[in-house]
Amino acid sequence: MKQAVVSGLSTKELYERLEEEEKQLVKLKLHHAVSSIENPNRIKEYRKTVARIKTEIRAREISESKKTVANKIEA
């Protein structure tokens, strides 16, 4: 999943996708531990996708907290 796609999702959708991607990553890792998977690079892709989603969620949290602080200062 590209960063542009991640940025376009709502916060609720991000949390849902994060949960789904993490489940898929664990499933893929377990499958790879038991028997070799056809394309082990998929594990790396899932890890990067999870990291992109977590980064976007954190960026939104920081942005929201800055807005809250700015509103308190103005009031």
C-alpha beads as a LAMMPS data file, in Angstrom:
LAMMPS data file: protein, C-alpha beads

75 atoms
74 bonds

1 atom types
1 bond types

-500.0 500.0 xlo xhi
-500.0 500.0 ylo yhi
-500.0 500.0 zlo zhi

Masses

1 110.0

Atoms # bond

1 1 1 0.000 0.000 0.000
2 1 1 1.429 3.347 -1.032
3 1 1 1.699 6.329 1.290
4 1 1 -0.748 8.319 -0.838
5 1 1 -3.390 5.639 -0.281
6 1 1 -2.681 5.550 3.455
7 1 1 -2.996 9.335 3.701
8 1 1 -6.364 9.235 1.984
9 1 1 -7.953 6.909 4.532
10 1 1 -9.942 8.124 7.511
11 1 1 -8.610 7.519 11.002
12 1 1 -11.180 4.796 11.636
13 1 1 -10.227 3.061 8.392
14 1 1 -6.546 3.320 9.347
15 1 1 -7.146 1.476 12.613
16 1 1 -9.152 -1.204 10.813
17 1 1 -6.474 -1.648 8.145
18 1 1 -3.743 -1.722 10.796
19 1 1 -5.462 -4.559 12.617
20 1 1 -6.030 -6.444 9.357
21 1 1 -2.459 -5.966 8.105
22 1 1 -0.953 -7.027 11.448
23 1 1 -3.066 -10.209 11.424
24 1 1 -1.925 -10.977 7.883
25 1 1 1.701 -10.357 8.848
26 1 1 1.521 -12.747 11.808
27 1 1 -0.227 -15.343 9.667
28 1 1 2.415 -15.014 6.965
29 1 1 5.288 -15.271 9.466
30 1 1 3.823 -18.402 11.035
31 1 1 3.273 -19.967 7.641
32 1 1 6.852 -19.132 6.671
33 1 1 8.190 -20.667 9.903
34 1 1 6.386 -23.939 9.231
35 1 1 7.151 -24.198 5.539
36 1 1 8.817 -21.907 3.077
37 1 1 6.465 -19.503 1.373
38 1 1 6.586 -18.793 -2.326
39 1 1 7.523 -15.115 -2.021
40 1 1 9.199 -14.217 1.309
41 1 1 9.408 -10.562 0.225
42 1 1 5.707 -10.301 1.040
43 1 1 6.673 -10.306 4.732
44 1 1 8.762 -7.204 4.129
45 1 1 5.908 -5.550 2.233
46 1 1 3.465 -6.177 5.074
47 1 1 5.958 -4.831 7.631
48 1 1 6.390 -1.654 5.598
49 1 1 2.643 -1.241 5.202
50 1 1 2.127 -1.610 8.950
51 1 1 4.861 0.958 9.558
52 1 1 3.282 3.395 7.072
53 1 1 -0.100 3.088 8.754
54 1 1 1.361 3.532 12.248
55 1 1 3.320 6.566 11.063
56 1 1 0.197 8.177 9.621
57 1 1 -1.785 7.499 12.800
58 1 1 0.955 9.030 14.937
59 1 1 1.237 12.065 12.655
60 1 1 -2.487 12.652 13.007
61 1 1 -2.267 12.309 16.797
62 1 1 0.522 14.885 16.922
63 1 1 -1.366 17.232 14.614
64 1 1 -4.483 16.935 16.748
65 1 1 -2.577 17.608 19.975
66 1 1 -0.960 20.715 18.434
67 1 1 -4.393 22.022 17.469
68 1 1 -5.631 21.424 21.022
69 1 1 -2.663 23.259 22.538
70 1 1 -3.097 26.152 20.101
71 1 1 -6.786 26.441 20.980
72 1 1 -5.989 26.521 24.707
73 1 1 -3.394 29.246 24.194
74 1 1 -5.813 31.372 22.155
75 1 1 -8.612 30.999 24.714

Bonds

1 1 1 2
2 1 2 3
3 1 3 4
4 1 4 5
5 1 5 6
6 1 6 7
7 1 7 8
8 1 8 9
9 1 9 10
10 1 10 11
11 1 11 12
12 1 12 13
13 1 13 14
14 1 14 15
15 1 15 16
16 1 16 17
17 1 17 18
18 1 18 19
19 1 19 20
20 1 20 21
21 1 21 22
22 1 22 23
23 1 23 24
24 1 24 25
25 1 25 26
26 1 26 27
27 1 27 28
28 1 28 29
29 1 29 30
30 1 30 31
31 1 31 32
32 1 32 33
33 1 33 34
34 1 34 35
35 1 35 36
36 1 36 37
37 1 37 38
38 1 38 39
39 1 39 40
40 1 40 41
41 1 41 42
42 1 42 43
43 1 43 44
44 1 44 45
45 1 45 46
46 1 46 47
47 1 47 48
48 1 48 49
49 1 49 50
50 1 50 51
51 1 51 52
52 1 52 53
53 1 53 54
54 1 54 55
55 1 55 56
56 1 56 57
57 1 57 58
58 1 58 59
59 1 59 60
60 1 60 61
61 1 61 62
62 1 62 63
63 1 63 64
64 1 64 65
65 1 65 66
66 1 66 67
67 1 67 68
68 1 68 69
69 1 69 70
70 1 70 71
71 1 71 72
72 1 72 73
73 1 73 74
74 1 74 75
